[in-house]
Amino acid sequence: MAKEVFTLDGGKISELERLGVGNFDFLSCHDEGDEEQMVSTLENIHLSYLLAGCNVISTNTFQVNLHSLQEKGISVQDGEGIVDRYIDIAHRALLRYEGIKRSEDFPLFHLCPLEDSSPYEHLEGFQQMRNHLGIVHPKDSVNTREYVDSFDLSPGGWGGSPIRRCPGRYVAFATGGYSAAFRDFSEYSGVMRKGGAPGKAAPLGNAMTSCKPQNQQYDIFISTPTLHADDQPPSIKMIPVSSRESGRERGGPSREAAPNRHLFNYGLEYYVDVGDEEIISNCNFKLGAYKRNEEKLHLFSLLTSSNVREVLTLYSHLVKCGGHFDTNVVVSFYCNDGQHIGCSGYSFVDVVLILLYLDSRNRFIKAIGLNCVSIDSVRELFAPLTRCISSDGTVDVDAYGSPSGELSGLTKTILKGLKKNRFLGDIHFFASPNKSLNRVTYDYQGGEVHFETTQERHKHVCNYVGEWLHVGLSGFGGCCYYNPYDISLLDYKLGQLAGGVAVREKQR
């Protein structure tokens, strides 16, 4: 049976900016009046996404981490309170939505059937709902008809069976990469540079030796299948470089002594002025926030990842958290083209396959996807992956087309172990593109990220749903500059595909 299809939300910070809310951050807002306005507006944004048809809303915690707290002179304890408050806002929005859903006389249940409505009527009905509830912001002056006409929305696009839509509503705790708090867009590059002197990123060896003495460095080891130990579960360990277990000081373990032990220090070359201890502490801060609020949350979401080492560091610490993370972890990557994560040379396909291999026994991961990427890159990124993994979870080892990157050797090794993962068919793949981003470039000399943007009327997520369904996606949403109106249009599109309208149009 085909997977259920999920609708994801759009931007929060870009939506607050669209509505003219200047102080949208508890880290910098000190005026009680502004803070009250922000809380009300943010809660209504979450609620608007739910009313638009969204299955998963994400907390506004992408940039809140130990670095942002330190910059603002906020204690860890007070920072925990800030995170908890953001979670409370999203949770209250979900409770309000559930209360609205139980109201028998609410107009939500009297919209025109999708078969008889147009995008104009659907969006107008969404706006009427929000007006009825009094949650339309005074500065939200969108004319729904003009908004629909601002895009070239195409009908159809999917010739398969009607899709099954997820009926549930969930709150995801959103955590960005550590560099999301640097306020220089380095979360797109994957380069961990907090503001040191400009210069080229240090190569792997120099990065290891130039770290401050008090900042303990670690080796990451991944176990791989061997001829005589097929039943050995995959594992990942972070081991202090100075320890005997690492073996770094003695030249490392020999292949004969540990034939299935693979050193995975990829991504470390992008740790320019950040060390492992900082990343580990930040991971524990975020994981602790989820565990502290797990009765209000459904998913733990690592958003817009662009550094391979940081992702594997987080995963290694998930293992230590036991039963708190049971098929509720979501990982999304930023890819700068149709193959690579961030501005690195590491292949998206390779990293996803390695993650799925590690998770084959743990079963932490619910979904893997793309966030804030160019809409034109999504199909190219997922097509090689879904050639290897069919919708029922069957792995075709021969379908792996090596991108001839640094990770391809490891990927070929672990595919044998991945083939035994009987839960692969349960993994969801998704995409939440940026509305205008084309690509970014990273200036290693100046340490700056430069954006190339484009605005074309046909480049709306609604026009790509059918194409992405063909390459195995089951989650659709938006990132920066996608707003509740866009998600309502996406809801209309998915409603068509669920009812088979697009199929009938194609057959006429």
N, C-alpha and C positions, 0 to 999 in steps of 0.2 A: 504494500500500500504506500502511496506517495506521502511524503512528509506534509505536516500542516505548514501553512504559510503564515509567517509573522509580519506584522507591520511595525516598524520602529519609528521613534520620534525624530524630530529635526533639531536644529540648533537651539540652545538656550541663551548663551551670551549674545549671539547675533540677533536673537529675537528681542532681548532686553534693549539692545542698542536701537533696533528698529522702532521700539516704542518710546524711545527717548529717556530711558531710565539710566541716569548717569552713574550712580553709585550702585553697582550690581554685585558688589563683593563684600562679604562680611569682614574680610581681611583689612579693608580700607575705609569702610563706612562707619563713621563715628556719630552721625546725627541720627537721633532716634526717629525723627519724622521721615527721613530718607530711608532708614532701615525698615520701618513699618511699610512704606510704599513698596520697597523692593520685595519684602516677604509676600505681600498680597499679590504683586504682579507675577512673581515667579510661581507661586502656587496656581494662579490662574493660567499661566502658560502650560504647566504640567497638565492641568485639567483640560485645557483646550486640545492638547495632543490626544488625550484619552477620548474626548468627544469626537475628535476627527477620525477615530478608528484605530488609533495606535494600540498595539498589544504591550509594548515595553517602553516605559519612560525611564530616563536616566537622571540620576541626581546631578545637581550643578556643582560637582566636586572635582572636576577634571584638573584644575590647577592648584588645588589645596594639597600641599604636601610639606614635608619637613623643611624644605628650602624656602618656600614662600612664608612659612611661619617665622623662620629665623630672620628673613629679610625685614619683616614687619615688627620684629621684637616681640612676638607672641609665644608664650610658653606652650609646650607640648600639651599640657592639660587643657589650656584654653583652646588650643587648636582642635583637640578632640571634641570640645563643645561646639565649635564652628561646624565641623563635619556632621556631628549629630543633628545640628539644627537644619542643615541642608537636607538630611535624610528625612527629618520630621516633615519638612515642607512637601516633599514628594509623596510621602506616606499619607499625609492629610488630603492631598489631591486625589489619591486613589480611593480613600474612604469616601470623599465627597462624590466621586464618580459612581461608586457602588451604591450610594444612597440615591443618586439620580436614577440609576438603572432600575431600582426597585419601585420608582414612582410610576404608578399605572397611567396617570394622566399626562406624563411628560411627553412633549412633542417628538422626542427622540424616536418614539415607536410609531410615529404617524408620517414618516417621510415617504415620498413616492417610492414604489418598488424600483429597484435598479433597472429592470427591463424597460420601465416606462419613463425613466428620468434621463436627463442630460447632465453633463458636467456642470452646466450653469445652475440647474435646479438643485443638484446635490450640494454644491458649494453654498448656495443661498440658504438651503435648509440647515446646513452647519452653522452659518452665521445667525440664523434665527434662533437656533438653540442657545447660542452663547448670549444673544441679546435677552432672551427669555430669562436666563440665569443672572444677567447683570455682570458678566465677566469680560465684556469687550472693553479693552483699554480706551480711554478717551482719545488717545493719539492713533488708534488703529482705525484709519479711515479708508480701508480697502473697499473698492467697488468690485464685488465678486464677478460681475460679468466682464469688466475690463481686465480683471486679473486672469480669468480663463483665457481671454483673447490675447494676453501678452505672451502666450506660449503656442507653439505649433503642436498641439496634442493629437497624436494619431490613434485611430481605433485599431482594434484587433492586436495582432502581433504574437499570438500564441495559438497553435493549432492542436495542442494536446487536450487531454481530458480536463474537465473542470477541476480547478484547484480546491483543496480543503483548507479553509481558513481557521486559524487558531481562535477560539472563543475567549480565552483568558486575558487578564490584564495583570501586569507585573511591574515591579520597581527594581531597577538595576542600580547598584552602587557603582558610579563611574569613577575610575581612577586613571589619570593620564600618566605618561612617562615622567620620570623625575625632571627632565628638562622642560616640561610644560610650564614649570614655575619660573623659568629664566626670563620670560617675557621678551624673547627675541626670536620666537618661532623655531627654535632649534629642535622642538619635538618632531619637526618634519624631516630634519636631516639625520637624526640619530647621533649627532655629535654632542658629547657631554662637555660643554665649555661654558662655565659660569661667568666668565668675564676676565679670563687671564690675558696675558699679553698676546697680541695677534701672532700667528705663526702657523705653519702647517701642522696637521694632526700628527702626533708622534707615532712611529711604527710600533708594532707589538712589543718588541724587546725593550725599546726605550720607555714605553708606557709602563712596563712592569718595574723598571728600575728607578724611574723618576718620581715615584709616589713617595709621599711623606712617610717617614719611618713608623709613626704611630698609627698609620692607616693600614691595617692588616690586609694583605692581598690573598686572593683565593684562586685555586684552580677548579674548574668545572669538569667533572668526569661523567660521561654517559656510558652505560653498559650497552653492549651490542650482542646480537645472537652469535653463538659459536656452534661448531659442528656437534658437540657432545652435550650442549646445555640448552636445548631448545625451550625447555620449560622454565628457564630462569626468567623472572619478571624483569622488565626494563627498569632501570634506576638512574637517578641523577644525583650527584653529590657535589657540594661546594666544600673544598678542603683547603685549609690554610696552607699557603705555599711553604711555610717554614716547618710544617709538621712532617713526621716520618711517613704518614700515609700518602702524602702528596708525592714524595720522592723527588721533588724539584731540585733540592740541594745535592742529591746523589745522582743526578742525571736522569731521573725518572724511571719508572718501572719498565722492565723489558717487555717486549711483545710476548715472549715465551711465558713470562710470569703472569701477565694479565692480558691474554689475547683478546678479551672482549671489553677492554677498558679504553675509552676514547677520550682524549683531552679535547675539551670544547671551550677554548678561550676566544672564539670568534666574537668580534664586536668590542673587545677590550681596546683595540687600537683607537676607538673613538672616545675613550674615557680620557679627555685631555686634562681637566683639572677636577675630576670627580673620582672617588675611589670606591671599591667594593663595599666598604663598611657603610658609606652613606646610602648606597642603593639598598643594601640589606636592611638598614634601619628604616628607610622609607617604606620598603615592602612590608615590614612588620607593623608599621604605623597604619597602613591601609588595610592589611588583613585584620588587624585588631579592631579597626572601625567597623568592618563587616561583622565580625563575631559579636561585637558589642550591641549591634542593632539588627541581628539576623531575624528577629521576629517581625521586623518591618520591611525586610528586603527579600527578594527572590533570587537575584543574580548578582554575581561579582563580575564587573566588566572592566577589563584592561583596554583602554581606548587608544587608538592611533599610535600603536607601538612602532618604533623605527630603529630601535637598537636591539639586536639579537641577544646580546649578553644580558641585558636588563630583563627581557622576557624569560630567559632560562633561569635567571636568579629568582624571579618571582615564583616560577613553577617549582623550583626546588624547595621553596619555603611553604608552598601549598601542601606539599607532602607532609610537612611537620604539623599541619593543623588538623589532621585526623578527619572526623566526620562532619566538620563544619562546611566542607565543600564537596557536595555530592551531586554531580551532573548539574552544576549551577554556575560554572565559570565560562565567561565569554571573553575571547581575545580577538581584538581587531588590529590590523596593521595599516600604517600609511606606506604606500608604494608610490614611487615617483615616476614610474613608467610601467610598461606591461610585463615586467619581470622582477624588479629588484625592490627590496625593502628600504625605505628611506632613500638616502643618497649613497647607500653602500653598494657593494657588489654581491650581496647575499640574496639568493633566490627566494622569493615568496613560497614557491612550491616546495623547495627543500625544507625550509623552516617549518612549514605547516605539517609536512610528513613526519619530521622529527618530533614535533609536539604530539602528534597523534600516536606515534610509537610509544613515547614516554607515558602517555595517558591510557594505554591499552588495558592496563590492570587497575589504575587508580580511578578512572572514569570521573574526573573533575570537570572536564570540558563539555559544555552544552553546545557551543557554537564558535566558529572561527570566521572572521570576515575582514572587510576592508572599511576604513573610515576616513572621510575627508579627502578621498582620492579623486582624481580626474574621472569623470564618468566614462570617458573613452577607453580607460585602461582595464575596466572591471572584467569584461569578457576574456580578454587576453590573459589576465592573471589567473582566472579560475579554470579556463578550458583545459590546460595541461593537468591540473589537479584532479578534475572530475573525469579525465580519461583514465587516471590510475585508480580512482575509487568510484565505483558505480553507486547508484542510489540505494541499493540494498546492502552496501558495505563491502562488496567483493573487491579485492585488490588485484589489479592486473599489473604484475611486476614488469612485464615486457612493454607496457604502455608508458613507462617512465622515460621521458625524453630528457636526458641529462643536459642542463643548461651550461655544462662545463664550468661551473663555478667551484668555489672552494669547498662547498658542502656536498657536492655530488657524490664523492666517494663514500662518505658516511651515509648518505641517503640510500645508495644502492645496498649498503650493508644492512640497514635496518628494515628495508622493505620486506625481507623475509619474515622478520618478527611482526611487522605491521599486518601481514597477511593473516595472522592468527587472531587479530582483534575482531571479535564477533560483534562489537558494539559500534563499528564505524558507520553502519547504516542509520544510527540515531543522531549523528552529528549534523548540525545545521550549518549551512554556509550563507553568508549575507553580505550586503553592500549598502553603505550609507555615503554616497558621494558628496563632495563639495559642489555648491551650485555654480561656481564660476572658475574654480582653480583648474588650470591646465597642467602646470608642472612647477617645480621649484628648482633652484640651483643653489648650491652652497659654496660660498667663497671661503676656502680654507685659509687663505692668507689673512683676510679681514674678519673671519669668523661670522659672516653675515649670510642670512637666508634671503634669497630674492624670489619673488613670485611672478609667474606669468599667468595672467587671467584671461578669460574669454567669456563672452555672454552671447550665446546663440539660442534662439527661440525654441529650437527643437530639443535642446539638451536638458530635458527634465526627466527625472527618474521614471515617471509614468510611461515614457516612450521606450524604456529599456527593459521593462518587466518581462516581456515575452522572451527577449533575447537572453536574459539572465536565467530564466527558468530552464532554458535549453541547456545551460551549462551547470545545472544542479543547485542554483540558489533557491533558498526558501525563506529568506528574510530580506525586507526591502525598507529603506528609510532614507534619511538625509542628514547632512551635517551642516556646516556653516551656511547660513542664509536660506536654508529650507525652514519654512515656518508652518504653523498649523493649517494654513490654507493649502499648502503643498501636500501635507499628509492627508488632508481630506480628499484632494484630487487622487492621490495614490489609493486611498480607500475605495473611491469610486471605480478606479481601474481594476483593482483586485476583486471587487464585488462583481464586475462584469465577467471576469475570468472564472469566478466561482460559480456563476450562474450559467456559464456556457454561452453568453451573448456573443463574445468575440468569435467563438467557434461557428455559431450560426451565421454571423456576418461573412465569414470566409467561405461558407458553403453556398451562399446565394449566387 
